[in-house]
Amino acid sequence: MSIYEKSTNLLLTEYINANLKPGQVLDRDQIVAWFKSNYPKIKTGTVTCHIIKFTTNHKTRIHYNAGPPNDILFQLPDKRLRLYNPETDPVPIYESNIGAIEAVDDGKEKDECAESSEFAYESHLRDYLKNNLHVIEAGLKLYRDEEDSTIIGVEFEAGGKRIDILAVDKDNNYVIIELKVSRGYEKVIGQILRYRAWVRKNLAGEQGIRGIIIAKVITDDLKLAASETKDIELFEYDLKMDLRRIV
């Protein structure tokens, strides 16, 4: 349900049509500042996600059910935006073609020790958990934008980096879930704290925020670092595989 008479989707479309012409570029912060000034009830996180939804070469848009009506923007290497040109730009990223084209680098740090054979890629672990959050905690559910339910908490944009999974618990507190396919090191605490600060500033307000780190192995250094922080839980995952002969 829209907070204002016009939806964020429509407001952003109108802003782009009025302020961005072919050959011009626009900084994302300019869009965010305009919304803060003119539509302060719309959260910055919501605006950011709508910008991604409109950006044809931002791979995170696949989680927002982006389609042709939203093929409006193209992100340059310096993160500025211009209008999408279907005649010269790569085809827009949709879920059906994400593996076939090159997407922009959106700042997600790679795990330096991703050598687990159970989950070859962090995305496999993420995609399993986003559909099975109950295995972490009863009542945990995936975050969905209050206005646009197609915007969900998977690879959630948070100030130039991405939260693996953003969830909400049974008490309506935000839960930041950071995944590591192999070992979880103490530097992950810094990531969680940064994400928590961003969510508080741009989404949560006075709502509670806590963090969960899930890794194949939680190192002693991470356990030590986590012991000095509040509201950060540590989990180790294990994968069981059963073979069933059919021939």
C-alpha positions as CSV (number, residue, x, y, z in Angstrom):
1,M,0.0,0.0,0.0
2,S,1.4,3.4,-1.0
3,I,2.3,5.8,1.8
4,Y,1.4,8.8,-0.5
5,E,-1.2,9.2,-3.2
6,K,1.4,8.0,-5.7
7,S,3.5,4.9,-5.3
8,T,7.3,5.1,-5.0
9,N,7.5,3.3,-8.4
10,L,5.5,6.1,-10.0
11,L,7.3,8.9,-8.2
12,L,10.7,7.6,-9.2
13,T,9.6,7.2,-12.8
14,E,8.3,10.8,-12.9
15,Y,11.5,12.1,-11.3
16,I,13.7,10.4,-13.9
17,N,11.5,11.6,-16.7
18,A,11.8,15.2,-15.5
19,N,15.5,15.2,-14.5
20,L,17.4,12.8,-16.7
21,K,17.7,13.2,-20.5
22,P,19.7,11.1,-23.0
23,G,23.4,11.8,-22.6
24,Q,23.0,13.1,-19.0
25,V,24.1,11.3,-15.8
26,L,22.6,11.3,-12.3
27,D,24.0,10.4,-8.9
28,R,22.0,8.0,-6.8
29,D,22.4,10.3,-3.8
30,Q,20.6,13.0,-5.8
31,I,17.5,10.8,-6.1
32,V,17.6,9.9,-2.4
33,A,18.0,13.5,-1.3
34,W,15.0,14.5,-3.5
35,F,12.8,11.9,-1.9
36,K,14.0,12.9,1.6
37,S,13.0,16.5,0.9
38,N,9.7,15.9,-0.9
39,Y,8.5,12.5,0.5
40,P,10.1,12.1,3.9
41,K,7.9,9.2,4.9
42,I,9.4,6.9,2.3
43,K,12.4,5.2,3.8
44,T,15.8,5.6,2.1
45,G,16.1,1.8,1.9
46,T,12.8,1.7,-0.1
47,V,14.1,4.4,-2.5
48,T,17.4,2.6,-3.0
49,C,15.7,-0.7,-3.8
50,H,13.5,1.0,-6.4
51,I,16.5,2.5,-8.0
52,I,18.1,-1.0,-8.3
53,K,14.8,-2.4,-9.6
54,F,15.0,0.2,-12.5
55,T,18.7,-0.4,-13.2
56,T,19.0,-2.8,-16.0
57,N,22.6,-4.1,-15.3
58,H,22.3,-4.4,-11.5
59,K,22.1,-8.1,-10.8
60,T,20.4,-7.7,-7.5
61,R,17.2,-6.6,-9.4
62,I,16.5,-10.3,-10.1
63,H,15.2,-10.6,-6.5
64,Y,12.7,-7.8,-7.1
65,N,10.8,-9.4,-10.0
66,A,12.0,-6.7,-12.3
67,G,10.6,-6.7,-15.8
68,P,10.5,-4.7,-19.0
69,P,8.4,-1.8,-17.6
70,N,11.3,-1.1,-15.2
71,D,14.1,-1.1,-17.7
72,I,14.9,2.5,-17.3
73,L,18.4,3.1,-15.9
74,F,21.9,1.9,-16.6
75,Q,24.7,2.0,-14.0
76,L,28.2,3.2,-15.1
77,P,31.4,1.9,-13.5
78,D,31.6,5.0,-11.3
79,K,28.1,4.1,-9.9
80,R,26.4,7.1,-11.6
81,L,23.2,6.4,-13.6
82,R,22.1,7.3,-17.1
83,L,19.1,6.3,-19.2
84,Y,19.1,2.8,-20.5
85,N,19.6,2.5,-24.3
86,P,18.3,-0.7,-25.7
87,E,20.2,-0.2,-28.9
88,T,23.7,0.0,-27.4
89,D,23.5,-1.4,-23.9
90,P,23.6,-5.1,-22.9
91,V,20.2,-6.8,-22.5
92,P,18.6,-6.1,-19.1
93,I,19.2,-8.6,-16.3
94,Y,16.3,-10.8,-15.5
95,E,16.2,-14.0,-13.4
96,S,16.2,-16.0,-16.7
97,N,19.4,-14.6,-18.0
98,I,21.5,-13.6,-15.0
99,G,24.1,-16.2,-15.7
100,A,24.5,-15.3,-19.4
101,I,25.5,-11.7,-19.1
102,E,27.9,-9.5,-17.1
103,A,26.5,-7.5,-14.2
104,V,27.9,-4.5,-12.4
105,D,30.1,-5.1,-9.4
106,D,27.9,-4.1,-6.4
107,G,30.6,-4.4,-3.8
108,K,29.9,-7.7,-2.2
109,E,33.0,-9.0,-0.5
110,K,34.1,-12.5,-1.4
111,D,34.9,-15.2,1.2
112,E,38.6,-15.7,1.0
113,C,38.3,-19.4,1.9
114,A,35.4,-20.6,-0.1
115,E,36.5,-24.2,-0.4
116,S,33.5,-26.0,0.9
117,S,32.3,-28.9,-1.2
118,E,28.8,-28.9,0.4
119,F,27.8,-25.5,-0.9
120,A,30.0,-24.6,-3.9
121,Y,28.7,-21.0,-3.8
122,E,27.4,-18.7,-1.1
123,S,24.3,-18.2,-3.2
124,H,23.3,-21.8,-2.8
125,L,23.3,-21.5,1.0
126,R,21.5,-18.2,0.8
127,D,18.8,-19.5,-1.6
128,Y,18.2,-22.5,0.7
129,L,17.9,-20.4,3.8
130,K,15.7,-17.7,2.3
131,N,13.0,-20.4,1.8
132,N,13.7,-22.1,5.1
133,L,14.3,-19.4,7.7
134,H,12.4,-21.5,10.2
135,V,15.5,-23.8,10.5
136,I,17.3,-20.8,12.1
137,E,14.5,-19.6,14.3
138,A,10.8,-20.1,14.6
139,G,8.8,-17.1,13.4
140,L,11.6,-15.7,11.3
141,K,10.5,-14.4,7.9
142,L,12.0,-12.7,4.9
143,Y,11.9,-8.9,4.9
144,R,9.4,-7.4,2.4
145,D,9.1,-3.7,1.7
146,E,5.9,-2.4,3.2
147,E,4.8,-0.7,0.0
148,D,6.2,-3.0,-2.7
149,S,6.2,-6.7,-1.8
150,T,8.4,-7.6,-4.8
151,I,11.3,-5.9,-2.9
152,I,12.6,-8.6,-0.5
153,G,15.5,-9.0,1.8
154,V,17.8,-11.1,-0.4
155,E,21.2,-9.5,-1.3
156,F,19.6,-6.4,0.1
157,E,21.4,-3.2,-0.9
158,A,22.8,-1.4,2.1
159,G,24.8,1.6,1.1
160,G,26.9,0.1,-1.7
161,K,27.2,-3.4,-0.1
162,R,24.7,-6.2,0.2
163,I,23.2,-7.9,3.2
164,D,22.9,-11.7,2.3
165,I,19.5,-12.0,4.0
166,L,17.5,-9.4,5.8
167,A,14.7,-10.9,7.9
168,V,12.2,-9.9,10.5
169,D,11.5,-11.9,13.7
170,K,8.3,-12.7,15.5
171,D,8.6,-9.5,17.5
172,N,9.1,-7.4,14.3
173,N,12.8,-6.8,14.9
174,Y,15.1,-6.7,12.0
175,V,17.6,-9.6,11.7
176,I,20.7,-9.3,9.5
177,I,22.0,-12.7,8.4
178,E,25.5,-12.9,7.0
179,L,26.6,-16.1,5.4
180,K,30.1,-17.6,4.9
181,V,30.4,-20.9,3.0
182,S,33.5,-22.0,4.9
183,R,35.1,-20.3,7.8
184,G,33.7,-17.3,9.6
185,Y,36.4,-14.9,10.7
186,E,36.4,-12.0,13.2
187,K,36.1,-9.4,10.5
188,V,32.5,-10.5,9.9
189,I,31.6,-8.7,13.1
190,G,32.6,-5.4,11.4
191,Q,30.3,-6.2,8.5
192,I,27.4,-6.9,10.8
193,L,27.9,-3.7,12.7
194,R,28.1,-1.7,9.5
195,Y,24.9,-3.3,8.2
196,R,23.2,-2.8,11.5
197,A,24.0,0.9,11.5
198,W,22.7,1.3,7.9
199,V,19.5,-0.5,8.7
200,R,18.9,1.6,11.8
201,K,19.5,4.8,9.8
202,N,17.5,3.9,6.7
203,L,14.9,1.4,7.7
204,A,14.4,0.5,11.3
205,G,14.2,3.7,13.3
206,E,13.4,2.5,16.9
207,Q,12.8,-1.1,16.0
208,G,15.3,-3.6,17.3
209,I,18.1,-5.0,15.1
210,R,20.2,-8.0,15.7
211,G,22.7,-10.1,13.7
212,I,23.2,-13.7,12.8
213,I,26.4,-15.2,11.3
214,I,26.2,-18.6,9.7
215,A,29.4,-20.4,8.5
216,K,30.6,-23.9,8.0
217,V,33.2,-23.3,10.8
218,I,33.0,-20.5,13.4
219,T,36.6,-19.7,14.3
220,D,37.7,-19.0,17.8
221,D,38.6,-15.4,16.9
222,L,35.1,-14.9,15.7
223,K,33.7,-16.3,18.9
224,L,35.9,-14.0,20.9
225,A,34.9,-10.9,18.9
226,A,31.2,-11.8,19.2
227,S,31.5,-12.1,22.9
228,E,32.1,-8.4,23.1
229,T,29.0,-7.4,21.1
230,K,25.3,-7.5,21.8
231,D,22.7,-9.2,19.8
232,I,24.9,-11.2,17.4
233,E,24.4,-15.0,17.3
234,L,26.7,-17.5,15.7
235,F,25.6,-20.7,13.8
236,E,27.5,-23.5,12.1
237,Y,25.8,-25.3,9.3
238,D,26.2,-28.9,8.2
239,L,24.8,-30.6,5.1
240,K,23.7,-34.2,5.1
241,M,23.4,-35.9,1.7
242,D,21.6,-39.2,1.2
243,L,22.0,-41.3,-2.0
244,R,19.2,-43.4,-3.3
245,R,19.9,-45.9,-6.0
246,I,17.2,-46.0,-8.7
247,V,18.8,-48.3,-11.3
